């Protein structure tokens, strides 16, 4: 999955969240945790899925394409829980 493809998914999820009354400011201030939902090209073992997910997070932080075999499907915003 290319950077532009997953960037579009993130943008749509943010837009949808804000259209339902969510706050873009709170997202920007990191008041909400993000949960990334991934799909896999094949039925990989759980340990390999974890490796792919870690590589995907690193690629997203750097603005690079995701590794082969994994795709971002959704982003869910949740309010940070107070400790």
DSSP file (Angstrom, degrees, kcal/mol; ACC not computed):
  #  RESIDUE AA STRUCTURE BP1 BP2  ACC     N-H-->O    O-->H-N    N-H-->O    O-->H-N    TCO  KAPPA ALPHA  PHI   PSI    X-CA   Y-CA   Z-CA
    1    1 A X              0   0    0      0, 0.0    65,-2.7     0, 0.0     2,-0.1   0.000 360.0 360.0 360.0 132.2    0.0    0.0    0.0
    2    2 A X     >  -     0   0    0     63,-0.2     4,-2.2     1,-0.1     5,-0.3  -0.342 360.0-111.8 -81.1 162.9    1.4    3.3   -1.0
    3    3 A X  H  > S+     0   0    0      1,-0.2     4,-2.3     2,-0.2     5,-0.2   0.908 119.0  52.3 -57.3 -44.4    1.8    6.4    1.2
    4    4 A X  H  > S+     0   0    0      1,-0.2     4,-1.7     2,-0.2    -1,-0.2   0.865 107.6  52.7 -63.3 -36.3   -0.9    8.2   -0.8
    5    5 A X  H  > S+     0   0    0      2,-0.2     4,-1.6     1,-0.2    -2,-0.2   0.948 114.7  38.6 -66.4 -49.0   -3.4    5.3   -0.4
    6    6 A X  H  X S+     0   0    0     -4,-2.2     4,-2.4     1,-0.2    -2,-0.2   0.821 112.0  58.7 -75.3 -26.3   -3.1    5.1    3.4
    7    7 A X  H  X S+     0   0    0     -4,-2.3     4,-2.4    -5,-0.3    -1,-0.2   0.894 105.7  50.5 -63.0 -39.2   -3.0    8.9    3.7
    8    8 A X  H  X S+     0   0    0     -4,-1.7     4,-2.4     2,-0.2    -2,-0.2   0.896 109.3  50.5 -65.3 -41.1   -6.3    9.0    2.0
    9    9 A X  H  X S+     0   0    0     -4,-1.6     4,-2.3     2,-0.2    66,-0.2   0.928 111.4  48.1 -63.1 -45.1   -7.8    6.4    4.3
   10   10 A X  H  X S+     0   0    0     -4,-2.4     4,-2.4     1,-0.2    -2,-0.2   0.924 111.3  51.0 -60.9 -44.3   -6.6    8.4    7.4
   11   11 A X  H  X S+     0   0    0     -4,-2.4     4,-2.6     1,-0.2    -2,-0.2   0.906 110.5  48.4 -60.4 -43.1   -8.0   11.6    5.9
   12   12 A X  H  X S+     0   0    0     -4,-2.4     4,-2.7     2,-0.2    -1,-0.2   0.886 111.1  50.5 -65.7 -38.4  -11.4   10.0    5.3
   13   13 A X  H  X S+     0   0    0     -4,-2.3     4,-2.4     2,-0.2    -2,-0.2   0.898 111.8  47.4 -66.9 -39.9  -11.4    8.6    8.9
   14   14 A X  H  X S+     0   0    0     -4,-2.4     4,-2.6     2,-0.2     5,-0.2   0.930 113.5  48.5 -64.8 -45.3  -10.6   12.0   10.4
   15   15 A X  H  X S+     0   0    0     -4,-2.6     4,-2.5     2,-0.2    -2,-0.2   0.923 112.7  47.5 -60.7 -45.4  -13.3   13.6    8.2
   16   16 A X  H  X S+     0   0    0     -4,-2.7     4,-1.2     2,-0.2    -1,-0.2   0.911 111.8  50.8 -62.6 -43.2  -15.9   11.0    9.2
   17   17 A X  H  <>S+     0   0    0     -4,-2.4     5,-2.3     1,-0.2     3,-0.4   0.922 112.8  45.3 -60.6 -45.9  -14.9   11.4   12.9
   18   18 A X  H ><5S+     0   0    0     -4,-2.6     3,-1.8     1,-0.2    -2,-0.2   0.868 107.9  57.2 -68.0 -36.9  -15.3   15.2   12.7
   19   19 A X  H 3<5S+     0   0    0     -4,-2.5    -1,-0.2     1,-0.3    -2,-0.2   0.759 103.4  55.5 -64.7 -23.9  -18.6   15.0   10.8
   20   20 A X  T 3<5S-     0   0    0     -4,-1.2    -1,-0.3    -3,-0.4    -2,-0.2   0.281 135.3 -86.8 -91.7  10.1  -20.0   12.9   13.7
   21   21 A X  T < 5S+     0   0    0     -3,-1.8    -3,-0.2     1,-0.3    -2,-0.1   0.446  81.3 142.8 103.6   0.7  -19.1   15.7   16.2
   22   22 A X      < -     0   0    0     -5,-2.3     2,-0.6    -6,-0.2    -1,-0.3  -0.279  51.3-112.5 -71.9 162.4  -15.5   14.8   17.0
   23   23 A X     >  -     0   0    0      1,-0.2     4,-1.5     2,-0.0     5,-0.1  -0.859  16.6-165.0-105.5 120.2  -12.9   17.5   17.5
   24   24 A X  H  > S+     0   0    0     -2,-0.6     4,-2.6     1,-0.2     5,-0.2   0.861  95.1  57.3 -65.2 -35.9  -10.0   18.0   15.1
   25   25 A X  H  > S+     0   0    0      1,-0.2     4,-2.3     2,-0.2    -1,-0.2   0.911 104.7  50.2 -61.7 -42.9   -8.3   20.1   17.7
   26   26 A X  H  4>S+     0   0    0      2,-0.2     5,-3.0     1,-0.2     6,-0.8   0.861 110.7  49.8 -65.9 -34.5   -8.4   17.2   20.2
   27   27 A X  H ><5S+     0   0    0     -4,-1.5     3,-1.5     3,-0.2    -2,-0.2   0.939 111.6  48.7 -64.8 -46.0   -6.9   14.9   17.6
   28   28 A X  H 3<5S+     0   0    0     -4,-2.6    -2,-0.2     1,-0.3    -1,-0.2   0.849 110.4  50.5 -63.4 -34.9   -4.1   17.5   16.9
   29   29 A X  T 3<5S-     0   0    0     -4,-2.3    -1,-0.3    -5,-0.2    -2,-0.2   0.393 114.7-119.4 -84.1   4.7   -3.4   17.9   20.6
   30   30 A X  T < 5S+     0   0    0     -3,-1.5    -3,-0.2    -5,-0.1    -2,-0.1   0.821  71.2 137.1  61.7  34.9   -3.2   14.1   20.9
   31   31 A X      < +     0   0    0     -5,-3.0    49,-2.4    -6,-0.2     2,-0.4   0.716  62.6  61.9 -77.9 -21.7   -6.0   13.9   23.3
   32   32 A X  E    S-A   79   0A   0     -6,-0.8    47,-0.3    47,-0.2     2,-0.2  -0.872  80.3-135.4-108.5 137.9   -7.3   10.9   21.4
   33   33 A X  E     -A   78   0A   0     45,-3.3    45,-2.8    -2,-0.4     2,-0.5  -0.590  21.0-136.0 -81.0 151.4   -5.5    7.6   20.9
   34   34 A X  E     -A   77   0A   0     -2,-0.2     2,-0.6    43,-0.2    43,-0.2  -0.924  11.5-161.7-111.5 134.4   -5.6    6.2   17.5
   35   35 A X  E     -A   76   0A   0     41,-2.8    41,-2.6    -2,-0.5     2,-0.5  -0.969  11.8-151.6-113.6 119.2   -6.2    2.5   16.7
   36   36 A X  E     -A   75   0A   0     -2,-0.6     2,-0.6    39,-0.2    39,-0.2  -0.785   4.3-153.8 -92.9 128.7   -5.1    1.4   13.3
   37   37 A X  E     -A   74   0A   0     37,-3.0    36,-3.3    -2,-0.5    37,-1.4  -0.905  16.4-168.4-104.3 122.0   -7.0   -1.5   11.8
   38   38 A X  E     -A   72   0A   0     -2,-0.6     2,-0.3    34,-0.2    34,-0.2  -0.779  12.6-154.5-111.4 153.5   -5.0   -3.5    9.3
   39   39 A X  E     -A   71   0A   0     32,-3.0    32,-2.8    -2,-0.3     2,-0.4  -0.906  15.4-140.1-119.2 153.7   -5.9   -6.2    6.8
   40   40 A X  E     -A   70   0A   0     -2,-0.3    30,-0.2    30,-0.2    29,-0.0  -0.883  13.2-134.9-118.4 147.1   -3.6   -8.8    5.5
   41   41 A X  S    S+     0   0    0     28,-1.8     2,-0.3    -2,-0.4    29,-0.1   0.769  91.0  17.6 -69.8 -25.8   -3.2  -10.2    2.0
   42   42 A X  S    S-     0   0    0     27,-0.4     2,-1.6    -3,-0.0    -2,-0.1  -0.839  94.1 -88.7-137.2 173.0   -3.0  -13.7    3.2
   43   43 A X        -     0   0    0     -2,-0.3     2,-0.1     6,-0.0     3,-0.1  -0.633  59.1-179.2 -86.1  81.3   -3.9  -15.7    6.4
   44   44 A X        -     0   0    0     -2,-1.6    -4,-0.0     1,-0.1     2,-0.0  -0.408  33.7 -95.5 -80.4 156.1   -0.5  -15.2    8.1
   45   45 A X     >  -     0   0    0      1,-0.1     4,-2.1    -2,-0.1     3,-0.5  -0.361  39.8-109.7 -64.0 154.2    0.4  -16.6   11.5
   46   46 A X  H  > S+     0   0    0      1,-0.2     4,-2.1     2,-0.2     5,-0.1   0.850 117.1  54.3 -58.2 -38.4   -0.1  -14.2   14.4
   47   47 A X  H  > S+     0   0    0      1,-0.2     4,-1.6     2,-0.2    -1,-0.2   0.873 109.7  47.4 -66.9 -34.6    3.6  -13.7   15.0
   48   48 A X  H  > S+     0   0    0     -3,-0.5     4,-2.5     2,-0.2    -1,-0.2   0.866 108.8  54.6 -72.8 -35.3    4.2  -12.7   11.3
   49   49 A X  H  X S+     0   0    0     -4,-2.1     4,-2.6     1,-0.2    -2,-0.2   0.906 107.0  51.8 -61.2 -40.6    1.2  -10.3   11.5
   50   50 A X  H  X S+     0   0    0     -4,-2.1     4,-2.3     2,-0.2    -1,-0.2   0.905 109.3  49.4 -62.8 -41.9    2.8   -8.6   14.5
   51   51 A X  H  X S+     0   0    0     -4,-1.6     4,-2.2     2,-0.2    -2,-0.2   0.929 112.0  48.1 -62.1 -46.2    6.0   -8.2   12.5
   52   52 A X  H  X S+     0   0    0     -4,-2.5     4,-2.4     1,-0.2    15,-0.3   0.898 110.8  51.7 -61.4 -40.9    4.2   -6.7    9.6
   53   53 A X  H  X S+     0   0    0     -4,-2.6     4,-2.6     2,-0.2    -2,-0.2   0.919 109.1  49.4 -63.5 -43.6    2.3   -4.4   11.9
   54   54 A X  H  X S+     0   0    0     -4,-2.3     4,-2.0     1,-0.2    -1,-0.2   0.903 112.6  47.8 -62.1 -41.2    5.5   -3.1   13.5
   55   55 A X  H  X S+     0   0    0     -4,-2.2     4,-2.4     2,-0.2    -1,-0.2   0.882 110.5  52.7 -65.8 -37.6    7.0   -2.5   10.1
   56   56 A X  H  X S+     0   0    0     -4,-2.4     4,-2.6     2,-0.2    -2,-0.2   0.923 107.9  50.2 -64.6 -44.6    3.8   -0.7    9.0
   57   57 A X  H  X S+     0   0    0     -4,-2.6     4,-2.2     1,-0.2    -1,-0.2   0.922 111.9  48.2 -59.2 -44.0    3.9    1.6   12.0
   58   58 A X  H  X S+     0   0    0     -4,-2.0     4,-1.4     1,-0.2    -1,-0.2   0.907 111.7  49.6 -63.5 -41.8    7.5    2.5   11.3
   59   59 A X  H  X>S+     0   0    0     -4,-2.4     5,-3.1     1,-0.2     4,-0.6   0.900 110.6  50.2 -64.0 -40.6    6.8    3.1    7.6
   60   60 A X  H ><5S+     0   0    0     -4,-2.6     3,-0.8     1,-0.2    -2,-0.2   0.892 106.7  54.6 -66.1 -39.4    3.8    5.3    8.5
   61   61 A X  H 3<5S+     0   0    0     -4,-2.2    -1,-0.2     1,-0.2    -2,-0.2   0.844 114.2  41.8 -60.8 -33.0    6.0    7.4   10.9
   62   62 A X  H 3<5S-     0   0    0     -4,-1.4    -1,-0.2    -5,-0.2    -2,-0.2   0.455 113.8-116.5 -94.2  -2.6    8.4    8.0    8.0
   63   63 A X  T <<5 +     0   0    0     -3,-0.8    -3,-0.2    -4,-0.6     2,-0.2   0.820  69.9 135.6  71.3  31.2    5.8    8.6    5.4
   64   64 A X      < -     0   0    0     -5,-3.1    -1,-0.2    -6,-0.1    -2,-0.1  -0.598  62.3 -81.2-106.9 169.4    6.8    5.6    3.4
   65   65 A X        -     0   0    0     -2,-0.2   -63,-0.2     1,-0.1    -1,-0.1  -0.315  50.6-106.8 -64.5 150.3    4.8    2.8    1.7
   66   66 A X        -     0   0    0    -65,-2.7    -1,-0.1     1,-0.1   -10,-0.1  -0.434  42.0 -94.4 -74.6 154.6    3.6   -0.1    3.8
   67   67 A X    >   -     0   0    0    -15,-0.3     3,-1.3     1,-0.1    -1,-0.1  -0.282  51.6 -86.9 -65.5 156.8    5.4   -3.4    3.5
   68   68 A X  T 3  S+     0   0    0      1,-0.2    -1,-0.1    -3,-0.1     3,-0.1  -0.368 111.7  37.8 -63.0 141.0    3.9   -6.0    1.1
   69   69 A X  T 3  S+     0   0    0      1,-0.2   -28,-1.8    -3,-0.1   -27,-0.4   0.312 102.1  79.2 102.8  -7.7    1.2   -8.1    2.7
   70   70 A X  E <   -A   40   0A   0     -3,-1.3     2,-0.3   -30,-0.2   -30,-0.2  -0.989  49.8-176.9-137.5 143.8   -0.5   -5.5    4.9
   71   71 A X  E     -A   39   0A   0    -32,-2.8   -32,-3.0    -2,-0.4     2,-0.4  -0.997  27.5-123.1-138.5 141.5   -3.0   -2.7    4.2
   72   72 A X  E     +A   38   0A   0     -2,-0.3   -34,-0.2   -34,-0.2     3,-0.1  -0.701  31.2 171.0 -79.4 131.9   -4.5   -0.1    6.5
   73   73 A X  E     -     0   0A   0    -36,-3.3     2,-0.3    -2,-0.4   -35,-0.2   0.672  58.1  -5.6-113.9 -25.9   -8.3   -0.3    6.4
   74   74 A X  E     -A   37   0A   0    -37,-1.4   -37,-3.0     2,-0.0     2,-0.4  -0.990  48.2-141.9-164.8 156.4   -9.5    2.1    9.1
   75   75 A X  E     -A   36   0A   0     -2,-0.3     2,-0.5   -66,-0.2   -39,-0.2  -0.999  17.8-161.8-125.6 130.5   -8.4    4.4   12.0
   76   76 A X  E     -A   35   0A   0    -41,-2.6   -41,-2.8    -2,-0.4     2,-0.5  -0.945   7.8-148.0-114.1 131.2  -10.5    4.6   15.1
   77   77 A X  E     +A   34   0A   0     -2,-0.5     2,-0.4   -43,-0.2   -43,-0.2  -0.862  19.0 179.7-101.2 128.1  -10.1    7.6   17.5
   78   78 A X  E     -A   33   0A   0    -45,-2.8   -45,-3.3    -2,-0.5     2,-0.2  -0.972  33.9-106.4-128.2 142.3  -10.6    6.9   21.2
   79   79 A X  E     -A   32   0A   0     -2,-0.4   -47,-0.2   -47,-0.3     2,-0.1  -0.459  43.3-107.7 -65.2 132.7  -10.4    9.3   24.1
   80   80 A X        -     0   0    0    -49,-2.4     2,-0.4    -2,-0.2    -1,-0.1  -0.373  34.7-124.0 -59.8 136.9   -7.2    8.8   26.2
   81   81 A X        -     0   0    0     -3,-0.1     2,-0.2    -2,-0.1    -1,-0.1  -0.697  19.7-123.4 -87.4 136.0   -8.0    7.2   29.5
   82   82 A X              0   0    0     -2,-0.4    -1,-0.0     1,-0.1     0, 0.0  -0.554 360.0 360.0 -76.5 140.9   -6.9    9.0   32.6
   83   83 A X              0   0    0     -2,-0.2    -1,-0.1     0, 0.0    -2,-0.0   0.448 360.0 360.0 -89.2 360.0   -4.7    7.0   34.9
